[in-house]
Amino acid sequence: MSTVLITGANRGLGLEFVRQYAADGWEVLATSRQPEKSAELTQITAQHPTVVLHRLDVTDDESVQDLADKLDGKPIDVLLHSAGIYPREGQHIGEIDYDGWREAMETNLFGVMRVTETLLENVAASQRKQIAAISTSLSSVRGVQDGSVAQAGTSYQYRSSKTALNMALSILAKELEPRGISVVLLDPGWVKTDMGGAHAPLSPQESIAGMRKVLSGNPMEISGKFMGHDGALRLW
Ligand SMILES: NC(=O)c1ccc[n+]([C@@H]2O[C@H](COP(=O)([O-])OP(=O)(O)OC[C@H]3O[C@@H](n4cnc5c(N)ncnc54)[C@H](OP(=O)(O)O)[C@@H]3O)[C@@H](O)[C@H]2O)c1
């Protein structure tokens, strides 16, 4: 049985990843800051004994190390980073919210790197050896320059944290290539979640089904790439 570890598993895209991998018979390590508070996760574990809940705050070194200690070298086929934040305050010049910016970097960039670094040998010990992180079309530098991704306004904090994530994971993909470990960035599209809001065109079901299809191919063929939920390569 293959094993996937999902961050931010208690709601939004992370929760839908849990649902779909569980329904597909995977062992799912569903991690969140307060797993006991998610009625949905509790319900899924009752239906699927292969789903196990773990506590994880991706911004907290101790929390990440505690999880690694609990897993004790257990192989992780797919390490899936879904946890993320989108600060909404102070997004224009003259009113920049630096605390929100630091929090975005801490969660969206350092959180992914910290969890990856700590659980790397678990991934290396697995069959698939795949690391995936959710980025966003809003991370695109060329999208800002040519005006094609203008809908999110400024959003310095969120957008720059995700652009930095793209760069960090592009480097990581190269560093891990000799070990046969795949690292891929995913664009979920604009999806109805707490973050995406009610007007988003895509349902979590559609977006996750698309991203799972992308992940199910040969991991090394997509390593170092930014792939859309529709299977198309994203340039950023
Ligand atoms: N929805 C979209 O349209 C969209 C588009 C592009 C990219 N994305 C990306 O997709 C990912 C998932 O987004 P979403 O729409 O599902 O957002 P969401 O509904 O706001 O859920 C965010 C998840 O991240 C978790 N999280 C935040 N900080 C955390 C931390 N320090 N440690 C552990 N978990 C933490 C939250 O847990 P708590 O409940 O504890 O806060 C929650 O489970 C994010 O990386 C986001 O940037 C989303």
The ligand as a MOL file (V3000), in Angstrom:
LIG
                    3D

  0  0  0     0  0            999 V3000
M  V30 BEGIN CTAB
M  V30 COUNTS 48 52 0 0 0
M  V30 BEGIN ATOM
M  V30 1 N -8.0770 27.8020 -3.0650 0
M  V30 2 C -7.4360 28.3060 -4.1050 0
M  V30 3 O -8.0550 28.8540 -5.0360 0
M  V30 4 C -5.9330 28.1800 -4.2100 0
M  V30 5 C -5.3370 28.6430 -5.3900 0
M  V30 6 C -3.9650 28.5340 -5.5340 0
M  V30 7 C -3.2110 27.9630 -4.5250 0
M  V30 8 N -3.8180 27.5330 -3.3750 0 CHG=1
M  V30 9 C -2.9380 26.9360 -2.3510 0
M  V30 10 O -3.4610 25.6720 -1.9960 0
M  V30 11 C -3.1260 25.3670 -0.6360 0
M  V30 12 C -4.3920 25.0140 0.1200 0
M  V30 13 O -5.2530 26.1420 0.0590 0
M  V30 14 P -6.7820 26.0830 0.5070 0
M  V30 15 O -7.5650 26.7790 -0.5370 0
M  V30 16 O -7.1220 24.7100 0.9060 0 CHG=-1
M  V30 17 O -6.7010 27.0520 1.7900 0
M  V30 18 P -7.5480 27.0480 3.1240 0
M  V30 19 O -8.9070 26.5280 2.8580 0
M  V30 20 O -7.3850 28.4010 3.7020 0
M  V30 21 O -6.7690 25.9750 4.0450 0
M  V30 22 C -5.4720 26.2430 4.4500 0
M  V30 23 C -4.9530 25.0580 5.2150 0
M  V30 24 O -3.5910 25.3350 5.6120 0
M  V30 25 C -3.4890 25.0600 6.9950 0
M  V30 26 N -2.4120 25.7970 7.6420 0
M  V30 27 C -2.1890 27.1360 7.6670 0
M  V30 28 N -1.1060 27.4210 8.4010 0
M  V30 29 C -0.6380 26.2330 8.8720 0
M  V30 30 C 0.4380 25.8480 9.6930 0
M  V30 31 N 1.2730 26.7650 10.2320 0
M  V30 32 N 0.6460 24.5290 9.9400 0
M  V30 33 C -0.1770 23.5890 9.4340 0
M  V30 34 N -1.2510 23.8920 8.6630 0
M  V30 35 C -1.4740 25.1980 8.3960 0
M  V30 36 C -4.8550 25.4070 7.5680 0
M  V30 37 O -4.9980 24.8540 8.8610 0
M  V30 38 P -5.8540 25.5920 10.0370 0
M  V30 39 O -7.2840 25.1510 9.8730 0
M  V30 40 O -5.2100 25.1080 11.2880 0
M  V30 41 O -5.7100 27.0790 9.8270 0
M  V30 42 C -5.7390 24.7740 6.5110 0
M  V30 43 O -5.8180 23.3880 6.7000 0
M  V30 44 C -2.4220 26.6120 -0.0940 0
M  V30 45 O -1.0320 26.4120 -0.1330 0
M  V30 46 C -2.8400 27.7040 -1.0620 0
M  V30 47 O -1.8960 28.7440 -1.1250 0
M  V30 48 C -5.1560 27.6320 -3.1890 0
M  V30 END ATOM
M  V30 BEGIN BOND
M  V30 1 1 1 2
M  V30 2 2 2 3
M  V30 3 1 2 4
M  V30 4 1 4 5
M  V30 5 2 4 48
M  V30 6 2 5 6
M  V30 7 1 6 7
M  V30 8 2 7 8
M  V30 9 1 8 9
M  V30 10 1 8 48
M  V30 11 1 9 10
M  V30 12 1 9 46
M  V30 13 1 10 11
M  V30 14 1 11 12
M  V30 15 1 11 44
M  V30 16 1 12 13
M  V30 17 1 13 14
M  V30 18 2 14 15
M  V30 19 1 14 16
M  V30 20 1 14 17
M  V30 21 1 17 18
M  V30 22 2 18 19
M  V30 23 1 18 20
M  V30 24 1 18 21
M  V30 25 1 21 22
M  V30 26 1 22 23
M  V30 27 1 23 24
M  V30 28 1 23 42
M  V30 29 1 24 25
M  V30 30 1 25 26
M  V30 31 1 25 36
M  V30 32 1 26 27
M  V30 33 1 26 35
M  V30 34 2 27 28
M  V30 35 1 28 29
M  V30 36 1 29 30
M  V30 37 2 29 35
M  V30 38 1 30 31
M  V30 39 2 30 32
M  V30 40 1 32 33
M  V30 41 2 33 34
M  V30 42 1 34 35
M  V30 43 1 36 37
M  V30 44 1 36 42
M  V30 45 1 37 38
M  V30 46 2 38 39
M  V30 47 1 38 40
M  V30 48 1 38 41
M  V30 49 1 42 43
M  V30 50 1 44 45
M  V30 51 1 44 46
M  V30 52 1 46 47
M  V30 END BOND
M  V30 END CTAB
M  END
